[in-house]
Amino acid sequence: MINIISSCTSSKKYLPSDLLKLANIDDNLLLEDASELWIKNININESPQYKASQLYKGGVWKVTLDIKDILSTKLKTDLYIASAGYGLIHSDKKIYSYDCTFSSGDSNSISKFNNPQDDPSNILWWDNINTFASDSFPLDSYFFIILPHDYLVASQNFIQEIIYRYDKKVFIFTANQKPIPNFMEQHVIKFDSRFNSFQTGVMINILQRAVFWLSKEIVMKNIPLVHKDLQTHIDMKLTQYKAFTMPVRKQLTDEEIYKKIRLMILYNNISSATQGLKYFRQLGFACEQKRFGKLFSEVKSELR
């Protein structure tokens, strides 16, 4: 069987309670104390719970579900989520909505807490909150690990245990040049920006899109789940294309974006933030997906 380990997303269908917004926890706490308080808040929270697979939303999450669906046509496939709020969870597990991330530069990031210890904050936080045992998987398991760099680093002790137990059945997918722990190197399957030259899309989900493409190739062409075979198949495809260059787009203020969204809704028949962002970028402007979605919702509310 194949176990997919993918990350949670910041976009969720339901709002969290105040207890489960990391931004509401005192910034002056030590990381260890903050993680203990976070666990306590989860245990005393009384808001509704949702199946994890139905809580997350957005383009990255949609492609993640597509990967599971295509691989399920070949082998039994389970989806697990590496969550900054819960540790590793099965996609069928019922959880509360929450705001907590390993990504820096966010008011809900664990990086805001004081960490006097030598180990990086992400690793300590994961080790404190994760309760999923690495020996819980079936012995015949393969692993497709599809994590952004922050989450890959945070969960590295857990991943090292998986590699120790399952060795060559562990595949860690990357699509960037950021450094990773040495023990992961022999398990890495690499993509790069050339993938976007033959499968165009937003860079934020290039890793998920690349693994989805490879998953279809595995199923249709019966490629063995062997590191060398998979990497060779990828490399043969990528050598046909030049490196992808991100177009230079103009940055705008919130007020300027607001005005352009208003015009596209009124005069271009744009009805969703996804449509709007695609059109906005085609016009040569830049905006992060979450920021654009928030502004789009505000404009739609105003126009009702």
ChimeraX commands (.cxc) that place a marker at each C-alpha (Angstrom):
marker #1 position 0.00,0.00,0.00 radius 0.5
marker #1 position 1.01,3.64,-0.42 radius 0.5
marker #1 position 0.88,6.17,2.40 radius 0.5
marker #1 position 0.88,9.76,1.19 radius 0.5
marker #1 position 2.19,12.28,3.71 radius 0.5
marker #1 position 1.23,15.79,2.63 radius 0.5
marker #1 position 1.01,19.07,4.53 radius 0.5
marker #1 position -2.00,20.89,5.87 radius 0.5
marker #1 position -2.99,24.17,4.23 radius 0.5
marker #1 position -3.66,27.60,5.72 radius 0.5
marker #1 position -6.95,27.78,3.80 radius 0.5
marker #1 position -9.77,26.06,5.68 radius 0.5
marker #1 position -13.50,25.81,5.07 radius 0.5
marker #1 position -14.42,26.62,8.66 radius 0.5
marker #1 position -13.18,29.31,11.05 radius 0.5
marker #1 position -11.36,28.21,14.22 radius 0.5
marker #1 position -12.35,29.16,17.73 radius 0.5
marker #1 position -10.27,31.81,19.50 radius 0.5
marker #1 position -8.63,29.03,21.55 radius 0.5
marker #1 position -7.14,27.51,18.42 radius 0.5
marker #1 position -5.64,30.62,16.89 radius 0.5
marker #1 position -1.94,30.62,17.70 radius 0.5
marker #1 position -1.92,34.41,17.31 radius 0.5
marker #1 position -3.96,34.58,20.54 radius 0.5
marker #1 position -1.26,32.85,22.61 radius 0.5
marker #1 position 1.19,35.17,24.37 radius 0.5
marker #1 position 4.28,35.80,22.20 radius 0.5
marker #1 position 6.46,35.98,25.33 radius 0.5
marker #1 position 5.98,32.32,26.23 radius 0.5
marker #1 position 8.77,29.81,25.80 radius 0.5
marker #1 position 8.16,27.47,22.88 radius 0.5
marker #1 position 7.78,24.43,25.13 radius 0.5
marker #1 position 5.21,26.18,27.32 radius 0.5
marker #1 position 3.33,27.45,24.24 radius 0.5
marker #1 position 3.13,23.92,22.78 radius 0.5
marker #1 position 1.78,22.57,26.08 radius 0.5
marker #1 position -0.84,25.32,26.19 radius 0.5
marker #1 position -1.77,24.59,22.56 radius 0.5
marker #1 position -2.33,20.90,23.38 radius 0.5
marker #1 position -4.42,21.89,26.40 radius 0.5
marker #1 position -6.52,24.22,24.22 radius 0.5
marker #1 position -7.21,21.37,21.77 radius 0.5
marker #1 position -8.33,19.15,24.65 radius 0.5
marker #1 position -10.73,21.72,26.14 radius 0.5
marker #1 position -12.03,23.17,22.87 radius 0.5
marker #1 position -15.76,22.70,22.27 radius 0.5
marker #1 position -16.29,23.91,18.69 radius 0.5
marker #1 position -17.49,21.47,15.98 radius 0.5
marker #1 position -15.08,18.87,14.57 radius 0.5
marker #1 position -14.65,18.02,10.91 radius 0.5
marker #1 position -13.05,15.18,9.02 radius 0.5
marker #1 position -9.55,16.46,8.16 radius 0.5
marker #1 position -9.96,15.73,4.44 radius 0.5
marker #1 position -13.03,18.00,4.40 radius 0.5
marker #1 position -11.53,20.83,6.46 radius 0.5
marker #1 position -8.78,22.03,4.12 radius 0.5
marker #1 position -9.37,23.79,0.81 radius 0.5
marker #1 position -7.50,25.48,-2.05 radius 0.5
marker #1 position -5.49,24.48,-5.11 radius 0.5
marker #1 position -2.74,22.65,-3.21 radius 0.5
marker #1 position -5.25,20.56,-1.30 radius 0.5
marker #1 position -7.29,19.72,-4.39 radius 0.5
marker #1 position -4.23,18.34,-6.19 radius 0.5
marker #1 position -3.28,16.38,-3.06 radius 0.5
marker #1 position -6.67,14.63,-3.16 radius 0.5
marker #1 position -6.19,14.00,-6.90 radius 0.5
marker #1 position -2.87,12.25,-6.16 radius 0.5
marker #1 position -4.60,9.94,-3.70 radius 0.5
marker #1 position -7.37,9.18,-6.20 radius 0.5
marker #1 position -5.01,8.26,-9.06 radius 0.5
marker #1 position -2.68,6.12,-6.91 radius 0.5
marker #1 position -5.70,4.33,-5.44 radius 0.5
marker #1 position -6.35,2.85,-8.89 radius 0.5
marker #1 position -3.05,0.94,-8.61 radius 0.5
marker #1 position -2.61,0.20,-4.89 radius 0.5
marker #1 position -4.51,0.76,-1.67 radius 0.5
marker #1 position -3.65,4.34,-0.75 radius 0.5
marker #1 position -4.03,6.26,2.51 radius 0.5
marker #1 position -3.58,9.99,2.99 radius 0.5
marker #1 position -1.91,11.43,6.09 radius 0.5
marker #1 position -1.55,15.12,6.89 radius 0.5
marker #1 position 1.47,16.75,8.52 radius 0.5
marker #1 position -0.19,19.46,10.56 radius 0.5
marker #1 position 1.44,22.22,12.57 radius 0.5
marker #1 position -1.58,22.05,14.85 radius 0.5
marker #1 position -1.85,18.31,15.37 radius 0.5
marker #1 position 1.30,16.54,14.17 radius 0.5
marker #1 position 0.60,13.64,11.81 radius 0.5
marker #1 position -3.07,12.74,11.37 radius 0.5
marker #1 position -5.02,10.45,9.07 radius 0.5
marker #1 position -7.23,12.30,6.59 radius 0.5
marker #1 position -10.32,10.58,8.07 radius 0.5
marker #1 position -9.59,11.81,11.61 radius 0.5
marker #1 position -12.04,14.38,12.99 radius 0.5
marker #1 position -10.32,17.56,14.16 radius 0.5
marker #1 position -11.11,21.14,15.10 radius 0.5
marker #1 position -10.36,23.97,12.70 radius 0.5
marker #1 position -7.24,25.88,13.76 radius 0.5
marker #1 position -4.72,28.54,12.74 radius 0.5
marker #1 position -1.15,27.40,13.31 radius 0.5
marker #1 position 1.76,27.13,10.87 radius 0.5
marker #1 position 5.48,26.41,10.58 radius 0.5
marker #1 position 5.82,29.09,7.89 radius 0.5
marker #1 position 7.49,32.24,9.21 radius 0.5
marker #1 position 6.10,35.74,8.72 radius 0.5
marker #1 position 2.61,34.83,9.94 radius 0.5
marker #1 position 0.95,35.87,13.20 radius 0.5
marker #1 position -0.01,32.20,13.70 radius 0.5
marker #1 position 3.55,30.93,13.16 radius 0.5
marker #1 position 5.26,28.94,15.91 radius 0.5
marker #1 position 8.44,30.91,15.12 radius 0.5
marker #1 position 7.15,33.80,17.27 radius 0.5
marker #1 position 7.91,31.95,20.52 radius 0.5
marker #1 position 11.13,32.09,22.51 radius 0.5
marker #1 position 13.32,29.03,22.01 radius 0.5
marker #1 position 16.41,28.84,24.25 radius 0.5
marker #1 position 17.27,25.31,23.09 radius 0.5
marker #1 position 19.73,24.34,20.35 radius 0.5
marker #1 position 17.26,22.50,18.13 radius 0.5
marker #1 position 15.21,24.61,15.65 radius 0.5
marker #1 position 11.76,25.70,16.83 radius 0.5
marker #1 position 9.90,23.78,14.09 radius 0.5
marker #1 position 11.48,20.48,15.13 radius 0.5
marker #1 position 10.81,21.00,18.84 radius 0.5
marker #1 position 7.20,22.01,18.23 radius 0.5
marker #1 position 6.52,18.96,16.03 radius 0.5
marker #1 position 8.14,16.57,18.51 radius 0.5
marker #1 position 6.05,18.08,21.32 radius 0.5
marker #1 position 2.64,17.90,19.62 radius 0.5
marker #1 position 2.90,14.79,17.43 radius 0.5
marker #1 position 1.41,11.65,18.97 radius 0.5
marker #1 position 1.32,9.46,15.85 radius 0.5
marker #1 position 3.70,6.49,16.19 radius 0.5
marker #1 position 5.95,5.75,13.21 radius 0.5
marker #1 position 5.45,1.98,13.70 radius 0.5
marker #1 position 1.67,2.30,13.17 radius 0.5
marker #1 position 1.89,1.76,9.41 radius 0.5
marker #1 position 1.51,-1.69,7.78 radius 0.5
marker #1 position 4.76,-3.54,7.08 radius 0.5
marker #1 position 4.17,-3.54,3.30 radius 0.5
marker #1 position 3.92,0.27,3.21 radius 0.5
marker #1 position 5.42,2.62,0.64 radius 0.5
marker #1 position 5.61,6.33,1.47 radius 0.5
marker #1 position 5.11,9.32,-0.81 radius 0.5
marker #1 position 6.25,12.31,1.28 radius 0.5
marker #1 position 5.09,15.56,-0.35 radius 0.5
marker #1 position 5.96,18.34,2.08 radius 0.5
marker #1 position 7.10,21.97,1.75 radius 0.5
marker #1 position 10.56,22.60,3.15 radius 0.5
marker #1 position 9.37,24.03,6.50 radius 0.5
marker #1 position 7.29,20.94,7.21 radius 0.5
marker #1 position 9.95,18.53,5.94 radius 0.5
marker #1 position 12.46,20.00,8.37 radius 0.5
marker #1 position 9.96,20.15,11.26 radius 0.5
marker #1 position 9.00,16.47,10.98 radius 0.5
marker #1 position 12.53,15.18,10.26 radius 0.5
marker #1 position 12.85,13.06,13.41 radius 0.5
marker #1 position 9.59,11.31,12.57 radius 0.5
marker #1 position 10.67,10.84,8.93 radius 0.5
marker #1 position 14.01,9.41,10.08 radius 0.5
marker #1 position 12.12,6.75,12.05 radius 0.5
marker #1 position 10.09,5.89,8.93 radius 0.5
marker #1 position 13.25,5.61,6.83 radius 0.5
marker #1 position 14.83,3.35,9.47 radius 0.5
marker #1 position 11.84,1.00,9.33 radius 0.5
marker #1 position 10.91,1.11,5.63 radius 0.5
marker #1 position 14.17,2.18,3.96 radius 0.5
marker #1 position 13.90,2.02,0.14 radius 0.5
marker #1 position 10.11,2.22,0.26 radius 0.5
marker #1 position 10.31,5.88,1.32 radius 0.5
marker #1 position 10.13,8.52,-1.44 radius 0.5
marker #1 position 10.65,12.18,-0.52 radius 0.5
marker #1 position 9.62,14.55,-3.32 radius 0.5
marker #1 position 11.21,17.99,-3.72 radius 0.5
marker #1 position 10.97,20.79,-6.28 radius 0.5
marker #1 position 13.48,23.30,-4.91 radius 0.5
marker #1 position 17.17,23.60,-4.04 radius 0.5
marker #1 position 16.79,24.15,-0.30 radius 0.5
marker #1 position 19.06,22.01,1.90 radius 0.5
marker #1 position 17.60,18.95,3.60 radius 0.5
marker #1 position 19.00,16.64,6.29 radius 0.5
marker #1 position 21.69,14.27,4.95 radius 0.5
marker #1 position 19.81,11.10,5.92 radius 0.5
marker #1 position 17.02,12.02,3.47 radius 0.5
marker #1 position 19.27,12.40,0.41 radius 0.5
marker #1 position 19.09,8.80,-0.85 radius 0.5
marker #1 position 15.30,8.89,-0.67 radius 0.5
marker #1 position 14.74,12.12,-2.61 radius 0.5
marker #1 position 12.95,12.27,-5.96 radius 0.5
marker #1 position 13.74,15.63,-7.56 radius 0.5
marker #1 position 11.74,17.93,-9.80 radius 0.5
marker #1 position 12.72,21.46,-10.78 radius 0.5
marker #1 position 11.25,24.55,-12.46 radius 0.5
marker #1 position 11.40,22.89,-15.90 radius 0.5
marker #1 position 8.26,21.00,-14.89 radius 0.5
marker #1 position 6.35,24.27,-15.21 radius 0.5
marker #1 position 7.52,24.57,-18.82 radius 0.5
marker #1 position 5.38,21.62,-19.91 radius 0.5
marker #1 position 2.68,21.70,-17.20 radius 0.5
marker #1 position 2.00,25.38,-16.57 radius 0.5
marker #1 position 0.55,26.42,-13.24 radius 0.5
marker #1 position 1.18,28.49,-10.13 radius 0.5
marker #1 position 4.52,27.85,-8.46 radius 0.5
marker #1 position 2.93,27.48,-5.03 radius 0.5
marker #1 position 1.64,24.02,-5.93 radius 0.5
marker #1 position 4.36,22.89,-8.37 radius 0.5
marker #1 position 5.38,20.01,-6.06 radius 0.5
marker #1 position 1.85,18.62,-5.82 radius 0.5
marker #1 position 1.26,19.06,-9.56 radius 0.5
marker #1 position 4.55,17.30,-10.34 radius 0.5
marker #1 position 3.75,14.34,-8.08 radius 0.5
marker #1 position 0.26,14.12,-9.59 radius 0.5
marker #1 position 1.82,13.93,-13.08 radius 0.5
marker #1 position 4.26,11.26,-11.91 radius 0.5
marker #1 position 1.46,9.31,-10.21 radius 0.5
marker #1 position -0.44,9.17,-13.50 radius 0.5
marker #1 position 2.73,7.99,-15.25 radius 0.5
marker #1 position 3.24,5.27,-12.61 radius 0.5
marker #1 position -0.29,4.00,-13.11 radius 0.5
marker #1 position -0.47,4.24,-16.92 radius 0.5
marker #1 position 3.07,3.02,-17.69 radius 0.5
marker #1 position 3.44,0.65,-14.75 radius 0.5
marker #1 position 6.69,2.25,-13.57 radius 0.5
marker #1 position 8.21,0.29,-10.65 radius 0.5
marker #1 position 8.32,2.03,-7.29 radius 0.5
marker #1 position 12.11,2.20,-7.34 radius 0.5
marker #1 position 14.03,5.45,-6.78 radius 0.5
marker #1 position 16.29,5.08,-9.80 radius 0.5
marker #1 position 13.44,4.20,-12.16 radius 0.5
marker #1 position 11.27,7.11,-11.03 radius 0.5
marker #1 position 14.09,9.67,-11.16 radius 0.5
marker #1 position 15.20,8.47,-14.61 radius 0.5
marker #1 position 11.63,8.80,-15.91 radius 0.5
marker #1 position 11.42,12.36,-14.55 radius 0.5
marker #1 position 14.84,13.37,-15.90 radius 0.5
marker #1 position 14.07,12.06,-19.38 radius 0.5
marker #1 position 10.98,14.27,-19.45 radius 0.5
marker #1 position 12.62,17.38,-18.00 radius 0.5
marker #1 position 15.62,17.29,-20.37 radius 0.5
marker #1 position 13.21,18.17,-23.20 radius 0.5
marker #1 position 12.51,21.58,-21.65 radius 0.5
marker #1 position 14.38,24.73,-20.68 radius 0.5
marker #1 position 14.35,26.13,-17.16 radius 0.5
marker #1 position 11.11,27.94,-16.38 radius 0.5
marker #1 position 11.49,31.67,-15.72 radius 0.5
marker #1 position 8.92,33.37,-13.54 radius 0.5
marker #1 position 7.37,36.38,-15.30 radius 0.5
marker #1 position 8.04,39.70,-13.61 radius 0.5
marker #1 position 4.75,41.05,-12.27 radius 0.5
marker #1 position 3.96,44.44,-10.80 radius 0.5
marker #1 position 3.14,44.73,-7.08 radius 0.5
marker #1 position 0.08,46.77,-6.09 radius 0.5
marker #1 position -1.30,48.13,-2.84 radius 0.5
marker #1 position -4.45,46.64,-1.28 radius 0.5
marker #1 position -6.42,49.69,-2.43 radius 0.5
marker #1 position -5.23,49.29,-6.04 radius 0.5
marker #1 position -6.02,45.56,-6.02 radius 0.5
marker #1 position -9.43,46.28,-4.51 radius 0.5
marker #1 position -10.29,48.61,-7.40 radius 0.5
marker #1 position -9.17,46.09,-10.04 radius 0.5
marker #1 position -11.19,43.30,-8.41 radius 0.5
marker #1 position -14.25,45.55,-8.42 radius 0.5
marker #1 position -13.84,46.19,-12.14 radius 0.5
marker #1 position -13.31,42.51,-13.02 radius 0.5
marker #1 position -16.43,41.47,-11.11 radius 0.5
marker #1 position -18.57,44.21,-12.66 radius 0.5
marker #1 position -17.28,44.13,-16.24 radius 0.5
marker #1 position -15.40,40.85,-16.84 radius 0.5
marker #1 position -17.91,38.36,-15.43 radius 0.5
marker #1 position -15.41,37.09,-12.82 radius 0.5
marker #1 position -17.32,35.27,-10.09 radius 0.5
marker #1 position -14.64,33.51,-7.99 radius 0.5
marker #1 position -11.32,34.43,-6.39 radius 0.5
marker #1 position -9.60,31.62,-8.34 radius 0.5
marker #1 position -10.81,33.04,-11.66 radius 0.5
marker #1 position -9.96,36.54,-10.51 radius 0.5
marker #1 position -6.39,35.75,-9.45 radius 0.5
marker #1 position -5.69,33.97,-12.72 radius 0.5
marker #1 position -7.01,36.97,-14.70 radius 0.5
marker #1 position -5.15,39.40,-12.41 radius 0.5
marker #1 position -1.84,37.62,-13.05 radius 0.5
marker #1 position -2.50,37.47,-16.78 radius 0.5
marker #1 position -2.72,41.27,-16.67 radius 0.5
marker #1 position 0.83,41.32,-15.29 radius 0.5
marker #1 position 0.14,41.91,-11.60 radius 0.5
marker #1 position 1.39,39.96,-8.57 radius 0.5
marker #1 position -0.55,38.98,-5.46 radius 0.5
marker #1 position -0.30,36.14,-2.96 radius 0.5
marker #1 position -3.30,33.78,-3.12 radius 0.5
marker #1 position -4.49,34.22,0.47 radius 0.5
marker #1 position -4.25,38.04,0.29 radius 0.5
marker #1 position -6.13,38.14,-3.02 radius 0.5
marker #1 position -8.86,35.82,-1.71 radius 0.5
marker #1 position -9.43,38.04,1.34 radius 0.5
marker #1 position -9.70,41.19,-0.81 radius 0.5
marker #1 position -11.95,39.43,-3.32 radius 0.5
marker #1 position -14.36,38.40,-0.52 radius 0.5
marker #1 position -14.47,41.99,0.77 radius 0.5
marker #1 position -15.31,43.38,-2.69 radius 0.5
marker #1 position -18.03,40.76,-3.28 radius 0.5
marker #1 position -19.60,41.60,0.10 radius 0.5
marker #1 position -19.59,45.30,-0.76 radius 0.5
marker #1 position -21.26,44.69,-4.14 radius 0.5
marker #1 position -24.09,42.58,-2.78 radius 0.5
marker link #1:1,2 radius 0.2
marker link #1:2,3 radius 0.2
marker link #1:3,4 radius 0.2
marker link #1:4,5 radius 0.2
marker link #1:5,6 radius 0.2
marker link #1:6,7 radius 0.2
marker link #1:7,8 radius 0.2
marker link #1:8,9 radius 0.2
marker link #1:9,10 radius 0.2
marker link #1:10,11 radius 0.2
marker link #1:11,12 radius 0.2
marker link #1:12,13 radius 0.2
marker link #1:13,14 radius 0.2
marker link #1:14,15 radius 0.2
marker link #1:15,16 radius 0.2
marker link #1:16,17 radius 0.2
marker link #1:17,18 radius 0.2
marker link #1:18,19 radius 0.2
marker link #1:19,20 radius 0.2
marker link #1:20,21 radius 0.2
marker link #1:21,22 radius 0.2
marker link #1:22,23 radius 0.2
marker link #1:23,24 radius 0.2
marker link #1:24,25 radius 0.2
marker link #1:25,26 radius 0.2
marker link #1:26,27 radius 0.2
marker link #1:27,28 radius 0.2
marker link #1:28,29 radius 0.2
marker link #1:29,30 radius 0.2
marker link #1:30,31 radius 0.2
marker link #1:31,32 radius 0.2
marker link #1:32,33 radius 0.2
marker link #1:33,34 radius 0.2
marker link #1:34,35 radius 0.2
marker link #1:35,36 radius 0.2
marker link #1:36,37 radius 0.2
marker link #1:37,38 radius 0.2
marker link #1:38,39 radius 0.2
marker link #1:39,40 radius 0.2
marker link #1:40,41 radius 0.2
marker link #1:41,42 radius 0.2
marker link #1:42,43 radius 0.2
marker link #1:43,44 radius 0.2
marker link #1:44,45 radius 0.2
marker link #1:45,46 radius 0.2
marker link #1:46,47 radius 0.2
marker link #1:47,48 radius 0.2
marker link #1:48,49 radius 0.2
marker link #1:49,50 radius 0.2
marker link #1:50,51 radius 0.2
marker link #1:51,52 radius 0.2
marker link #1:52,53 radius 0.2
marker link #1:53,54 radius 0.2
marker link #1:54,55 radius 0.2
marker link #1:55,56 radius 0.2
marker link #1:56,57 radius 0.2
marker link #1:57,58 radius 0.2
marker link #1:58,59 radius 0.2
marker link #1:59,60 radius 0.2
marker link #1:60,61 radius 0.2
marker link #1:61,62 radius 0.2
marker link #1:62,63 radius 0.2
marker link #1:63,64 radius 0.2
marker link #1:64,65 radius 0.2
marker link #1:65,66 radius 0.2
marker link #1:66,67 radius 0.2
marker link #1:67,68 radius 0.2
marker link #1:68,69 radius 0.2
marker link #1:69,70 radius 0.2
marker link #1:70,71 radius 0.2
marker link #1:71,72 radius 0.2
marker link #1:72,73 radius 0.2
marker link #1:73,74 radius 0.2
marker link #1:74,75 radius 0.2
marker link #1:75,76 radius 0.2
marker link #1:76,77 radius 0.2
marker link #1:77,78 radius 0.2
marker link #1:78,79 radius 0.2
marker link #1:79,80 radius 0.2
marker link #1:80,81 radius 0.2
marker link #1:81,82 radius 0.2
marker link #1:82,83 radius 0.2
marker link #1:83,84 radius 0.2
marker link #1:84,85 radius 0.2
marker link #1:85,86 radius 0.2
marker link #1:86,87 radius 0.2
marker link #1:87,88 radius 0.2
marker link #1:88,89 radius 0.2
marker link #1:89,90 radius 0.2
marker link #1:90,91 radius 0.2
marker link #1:91,92 radius 0.2
marker link #1:92,93 radius 0.2
marker link #1:93,94 radius 0.2
marker link #1:94,95 radius 0.2
marker link #1:95,96 radius 0.2
marker link #1:96,97 radius 0.2
marker link #1:97,98 radius 0.2
marker link #1:98,99 radius 0.2
marker link #1:99,100 radius 0.2
marker link #1:100,101 radius 0.2
marker link #1:101,102 radius 0.2
marker link #1:102,103 radius 0.2
marker link #1:103,104 radius 0.2
marker link #1:104,105 radius 0.2
marker link #1:105,106 radius 0.2
marker link #1:106,107 radius 0.2
marker link #1:107,108 radius 0.2
marker link #1:108,109 radius 0.2
marker link #1:109,110 radius 0.2
marker link #1:110,111 radius 0.2
marker link #1:111,112 radius 0.2
marker link #1:112,113 radius 0.2
marker link #1:113,114 radius 0.2
marker link #1:114,115 radius 0.2
marker link #1:115,116 radius 0.2
marker link #1:116,117 radius 0.2
marker link #1:117,118 radius 0.2
marker link #1:118,119 radius 0.2
marker link #1:119,120 radius 0.2
marker link #1:120,121 radius 0.2
marker link #1:121,122 radius 0.2
marker link #1:122,123 radius 0.2
marker link #1:123,124 radius 0.2
marker link #1:124,125 radius 0.2
marker link #1:125,126 radius 0.2
marker link #1:126,127 radius 0.2
marker link #1:127,128 radius 0.2
marker link #1:128,129 radius 0.2
marker link #1:129,130 radius 0.2
marker link #1:130,131 radius 0.2
marker link #1:131,132 radius 0.2
marker link #1:132,133 radius 0.2
marker link #1:133,134 radius 0.2
marker link #1:134,135 radius 0.2
marker link #1:135,136 radius 0.2
marker link #1:136,137 radius 0.2
marker link #1:137,138 radius 0.2
marker link #1:138,139 radius 0.2
marker link #1:139,140 radius 0.2
marker link #1:140,141 radius 0.2
marker link #1:141,142 radius 0.2
marker link #1:142,143 radius 0.2
marker link #1:143,144 radius 0.2
marker link #1:144,145 radius 0.2
marker link #1:145,146 radius 0.2
marker link #1:146,147 radius 0.2
marker link #1:147,148 radius 0.2
marker link #1:148,149 radius 0.2
marker link #1:149,150 radius 0.2
marker link #1:150,151 radius 0.2
marker link #1:151,152 radius 0.2
marker link #1:152,153 radius 0.2
marker link #1:153,154 radius 0.2
marker link #1:154,155 radius 0.2
marker link #1:155,156 radius 0.2
marker link #1:156,157 radius 0.2
marker link #1:157,158 radius 0.2
marker link #1:158,159 radius 0.2
marker link #1:159,160 radius 0.2
marker link #1:160,161 radius 0.2
marker link #1:161,162 radius 0.2
marker link #1:162,163 radius 0.2
marker link #1:163,164 radius 0.2
marker link #1:164,165 radius 0.2
marker link #1:165,166 radius 0.2
marker link #1:166,167 radius 0.2
marker link #1:167,168 radius 0.2
marker link #1:168,169 radius 0.2
marker link #1:169,170 radius 0.2
marker link #1:170,171 radius 0.2
marker link #1:171,172 radius 0.2
marker link #1:172,173 radius 0.2
marker link #1:173,174 radius 0.2
marker link #1:174,175 radius 0.2
marker link #1:175,176 radius 0.2
marker link #1:176,177 radius 0.2
marker link #1:177,178 radius 0.2
marker link #1:178,179 radius 0.2
marker link #1:179,180 radius 0.2
marker link #1:180,181 radius 0.2
marker link #1:181,182 radius 0.2
marker link #1:182,183 radius 0.2
marker link #1:183,184 radius 0.2
marker link #1:184,185 radius 0.2
marker link #1:185,186 radius 0.2
marker link #1:186,187 radius 0.2
marker link #1:187,188 radius 0.2
marker link #1:188,189 radius 0.2
marker link #1:189,190 radius 0.2
marker link #1:190,191 radius 0.2
marker link #1:191,192 radius 0.2
marker link #1:192,193 radius 0.2
marker link #1:193,194 radius 0.2
marker link #1:194,195 radius 0.2
marker link #1:195,196 radius 0.2
marker link #1:196,197 radius 0.2
marker link #1:197,198 radius 0.2
marker link #1:198,199 radius 0.2
marker link #1:199,200 radius 0.2
marker link #1:200,201 radius 0.2
marker link #1:201,202 radius 0.2
marker link #1:202,203 radius 0.2
marker link #1:203,204 radius 0.2
marker link #1:204,205 radius 0.2
marker link #1:205,206 radius 0.2
marker link #1:206,207 radius 0.2
marker link #1:207,208 radius 0.2
marker link #1:208,209 radius 0.2
marker link #1:209,210 radius 0.2
marker link #1:210,211 radius 0.2
marker link #1:211,212 radius 0.2
marker link #1:212,213 radius 0.2
marker link #1:213,214 radius 0.2
marker link #1:214,215 radius 0.2
marker link #1:215,216 radius 0.2
marker link #1:216,217 radius 0.2
marker link #1:217,218 radius 0.2
marker link #1:218,219 radius 0.2
marker link #1:219,220 radius 0.2
marker link #1:220,221 radius 0.2
marker link #1:221,222 radius 0.2
marker link #1:222,223 radius 0.2
marker link #1:223,224 radius 0.2
marker link #1:224,225 radius 0.2
marker link #1:225,226 radius 0.2
marker link #1:226,227 radius 0.2
marker link #1:227,228 radius 0.2
marker link #1:228,229 radius 0.2
marker link #1:229,230 radius 0.2
marker link #1:230,231 radius 0.2
marker link #1:231,232 radius 0.2
marker link #1:232,233 radius 0.2
marker link #1:233,234 radius 0.2
marker link #1:234,235 radius 0.2
marker link #1:235,236 radius 0.2
marker link #1:236,237 radius 0.2
marker link #1:237,238 radius 0.2
marker link #1:238,239 radius 0.2
marker link #1:239,240 radius 0.2
marker link #1:240,241 radius 0.2
marker link #1:241,242 radius 0.2
marker link #1:242,243 radius 0.2
marker link #1:243,244 radius 0.2
marker link #1:244,245 radius 0.2
marker link #1:245,246 radius 0.2
marker link #1:246,247 radius 0.2
marker link #1:247,248 radius 0.2
marker link #1:248,249 radius 0.2
marker link #1:249,250 radius 0.2
marker link #1:250,251 radius 0.2
marker link #1:251,252 radius 0.2
marker link #1:252,253 radius 0.2
marker link #1:253,254 radius 0.2
marker link #1:254,255 radius 0.2
marker link #1:255,256 radius 0.2
marker link #1:256,257 radius 0.2
marker link #1:257,258 radius 0.2
marker link #1:258,259 radius 0.2
marker link #1:259,260 radius 0.2
marker link #1:260,261 radius 0.2
marker link #1:261,262 radius 0.2
marker link #1:262,263 radius 0.2
marker link #1:263,264 radius 0.2
marker link #1:264,265 radius 0.2
marker link #1:265,266 radius 0.2
marker link #1:266,267 radius 0.2
marker link #1:267,268 radius 0.2
marker link #1:268,269 radius 0.2
marker link #1:269,270 radius 0.2
marker link #1:270,271 radius 0.2
marker link #1:271,272 radius 0.2
marker link #1:272,273 radius 0.2
marker link #1:273,274 radius 0.2
marker link #1:274,275 radius 0.2
marker link #1:275,276 radius 0.2
marker link #1:276,277 radius 0.2
marker link #1:277,278 radius 0.2
marker link #1:278,279 radius 0.2
marker link #1:279,280 radius 0.2
marker link #1:280,281 radius 0.2
marker link #1:281,282 radius 0.2
marker link #1:282,283 radius 0.2
marker link #1:283,284 radius 0.2
marker link #1:284,285 radius 0.2
marker link #1:285,286 radius 0.2
marker link #1:286,287 radius 0.2
marker link #1:287,288 radius 0.2
marker link #1:288,289 radius 0.2
marker link #1:289,290 radius 0.2
marker link #1:290,291 radius 0.2
marker link #1:291,292 radius 0.2
marker link #1:292,293 radius 0.2
marker link #1:293,294 radius 0.2
marker link #1:294,295 radius 0.2
marker link #1:295,296 radius 0.2
marker link #1:296,297 radius 0.2
marker link #1:297,298 radius 0.2
marker link #1:298,299 radius 0.2
marker link #1:299,300 radius 0.2
marker link #1:300,301 radius 0.2
marker link #1:301,302 radius 0.2
marker link #1:302,303 radius 0.2
marker link #1:303,304 radius 0.2
view
